[in-house]
Amino acid sequence: MTLHQSTTRYLDGMTFEIEIDGFTLNIDTTPENGGDSSAPSPKKLLLGALAGCTGMDVVALLRKMRVEFSHFSMEVEAELGDEHPKQYEAFRLVYRITAAEEEREKIVKAITLSQERYCGVAAMYKQFASLNWTLELNPIMPV
């Protein structure tokens, strides 16, 4: 078993500094919750963790499949429940990639493998929320 560790230090107001593997990032909250919106909230960092995890998988798989692409981005939306403790109940992930139309099947396979086998963040989130995804393929025009 691998152990991961981070250190979090209170700064001021509702701002904290997190150190992970020598990298630092701040978290904060909105003014209505006592912060000043100087950094993302802890909960919203979960959206970036999901996109980062699956995105790395997809890029690695597309490279192995020798799929050429020129642009790749993801958008994550999450529905937050109303009851305390407020938790995300559903995630929607949109993969946007520019590649040849004939590569669509390989791209879908890479995304599916990430979602079903490799992305540990997605696997954890699926234990407490639904997770759906779509692909928006922007075709490269043949020269």
C-alpha positions as CSV (number, residue, x, y, z in Angstrom):
1,M,0.0,0.0,0.0
2,T,1.2,3.5,-0.9
3,L,0.8,6.3,1.6
4,H,0.1,9.8,0.4
5,Q,0.5,12.8,2.7
6,S,-0.1,16.6,2.7
7,T,0.3,19.4,5.2
8,T,-2.3,22.1,5.6
9,R,-1.6,25.4,7.4
10,Y,-4.0,28.1,8.4
11,L,-3.1,31.5,6.9
12,D,-5.8,34.1,7.6
13,G,-9.6,34.6,7.4
14,M,-10.7,31.3,5.9
15,T,-7.6,30.8,3.8
16,F,-5.4,27.7,4.2
17,E,-2.2,26.7,2.4
18,I,-1.8,23.1,1.4
19,E,1.6,21.5,0.6
20,I,1.7,18.3,-1.4
21,D,4.9,16.8,-2.7
22,G,6.7,20.2,-2.4
23,F,3.9,22.1,-4.3
24,T,1.7,24.6,-2.5
25,L,-1.8,25.8,-3.3
26,N,-4.3,27.8,-1.3
27,I,-7.9,27.2,-0.6
28,D,-10.5,29.7,0.6
29,T,-14.3,30.2,0.5
30,T,-16.8,32.8,-0.5
31,P,-17.5,35.9,1.5
32,E,-20.9,34.6,2.6
33,N,-19.0,31.7,4.2
34,G,-16.4,34.0,5.9
35,G,-13.7,34.0,3.2
36,D,-12.8,36.4,0.5
37,S,-12.7,34.1,-2.6
38,S,-8.9,34.4,-2.9
39,A,-8.6,30.7,-3.9
40,P,-10.8,27.8,-4.9
41,S,-12.9,26.0,-2.3
42,P,-11.8,22.6,-1.1
43,K,-14.9,21.0,-2.6
44,K,-14.4,22.6,-6.0
45,L,-10.9,21.2,-6.1
46,L,-12.6,17.8,-6.5
47,L,-13.7,18.8,-10.0
48,G,-10.1,19.5,-11.0
49,A,-8.9,16.3,-9.5
50,L,-11.4,14.3,-11.6
51,A,-10.5,16.1,-14.8
52,G,-6.8,15.8,-14.1
53,C,-6.9,12.1,-13.3
54,T,-9.0,11.1,-16.3
55,G,-7.2,13.5,-18.6
56,M,-3.8,12.0,-17.9
57,D,-5.2,8.5,-18.6
58,V,-6.8,9.6,-21.9
59,V,-3.6,11.3,-23.1
60,A,-1.4,8.3,-22.1
61,L,-3.8,5.9,-23.8
62,L,-4.1,8.0,-27.0
63,R,-0.4,8.2,-27.2
64,K,-0.2,4.3,-27.0
65,M,-2.9,4.1,-29.7
66,R,-0.9,6.6,-31.8
67,V,-3.9,8.9,-32.1
68,E,-2.9,12.4,-33.1
69,F,-4.9,15.3,-31.6
70,S,-4.3,19.1,-31.4
71,H,-6.5,20.2,-28.6
72,F,-7.9,18.5,-25.5
73,S,-9.8,20.0,-22.7
74,M,-12.5,18.8,-20.2
75,E,-15.3,20.5,-18.5
76,V,-16.7,19.2,-15.2
77,E,-20.0,20.1,-13.7
78,A,-21.2,18.8,-10.4
79,E,-24.6,19.0,-8.7
80,L,-24.3,19.8,-5.0
81,G,-27.0,18.5,-2.7
82,D,-29.0,20.8,-0.4
83,E,-28.7,18.9,2.9
84,H,-25.7,19.1,5.2
85,P,-23.2,17.8,4.9
86,K,-23.5,19.1,1.3
87,Q,-22.1,16.5,-1.1
88,Y,-21.9,16.2,-4.8
89,E,-24.6,14.0,-6.1
90,A,-23.8,13.9,-9.8
91,F,-20.8,14.7,-12.0
92,R,-21.0,15.5,-15.7
93,L,-17.8,15.5,-17.7
94,V,-17.4,16.8,-21.3
95,Y,-14.3,15.7,-23.1
96,R,-13.4,18.1,-26.0
97,I,-10.8,17.0,-28.4
98,T,-9.7,17.9,-31.9
99,A,-8.7,14.8,-33.9
100,A,-9.6,13.0,-37.1
101,E,-13.2,11.7,-37.2
102,E,-11.8,8.2,-38.0
103,E,-10.1,8.2,-34.6
104,R,-13.5,8.6,-32.8
105,E,-13.7,4.9,-31.8
106,K,-10.2,4.9,-30.3
107,I,-10.9,8.1,-28.4
108,V,-14.1,6.6,-27.0
109,K,-12.2,3.5,-26.0
110,A,-9.5,5.6,-24.2
111,I,-12.2,7.5,-22.3
112,T,-14.1,4.4,-21.4
113,L,-10.9,2.7,-20.2
114,S,-10.1,5.7,-18.0
115,Q,-13.6,5.8,-16.5
116,E,-14.0,2.1,-16.0
117,R,-10.5,0.8,-15.2
118,Y,-7.8,3.4,-14.6
119,C,-9.0,6.7,-13.0
120,G,-8.9,6.2,-9.3
121,V,-10.6,9.5,-8.7
122,A,-13.6,8.6,-10.8
123,A,-13.8,5.2,-9.1
124,M,-13.9,6.9,-5.7
125,Y,-16.5,9.5,-6.8
126,K,-18.8,6.8,-8.2
127,Q,-19.2,5.4,-4.7
128,F,-21.2,8.5,-3.7
129,A,-22.4,10.1,-6.9
130,S,-23.4,9.4,-10.5
131,L,-20.8,10.2,-13.2
132,N,-21.7,10.6,-16.8
133,W,-19.5,11.8,-19.7
134,T,-19.9,12.9,-23.3
135,L,-17.4,13.5,-26.1
136,E,-17.3,16.5,-28.3
137,L,-15.0,15.7,-31.2
138,N,-13.9,18.6,-33.4
139,P,-12.7,17.0,-36.6
140,I,-9.4,17.9,-38.2
141,M,-10.1,18.7,-41.8
142,P,-8.1,16.6,-44.3
143,V,-5.4,18.4,-46.1
